[in-house]
Amino acid sequence: MSSRILKCVDCGSYTLKKECACGGSAVTPHPPRFSPEDRYGKYRRQLKALAKEG
């Protein structure tokens, strides 16, 4: 079991379980850790630009 709090993507409530009581999946609400030497930043920006185009 994870020790971090998780947030349900469906109802927005917080839980410690991987699945919320409403049946939705729970993900971590924390952003990824920032690093100045971001090895995958270029690819993430390309993917974001492709998604924005349509």
URURDA-V853988 format. One record per backbone hydrogen bond with DSSP energy under -0.5 kcal/mol. NH is the residue of the N-H (numbers start at 1). CO is the residue of the C=O. If there is no record, write none. Layout:
nh=NH co=CO
nh=NH co=CO
This chain:
nh=6 co=15
nh=7 co=27
nh=8 co=13
nh=9 co=25
nh=12 co=8
nh=15 co=6
nh=20 co=24
nh=23 co=20
nh=26 co=18
nh=27 co=7
nh=29 co=5
nh=38 co=36
nh=39 co=37
nh=41 co=38
nh=44 co=40
nh=45 co=41
nh=46 co=42
nh=47 co=43
nh=48 co=44
nh=49 co=45
nh=50 co=46
nh=51 co=47
nh=52 co=48
nh=53 co=49
nh=54 co=50
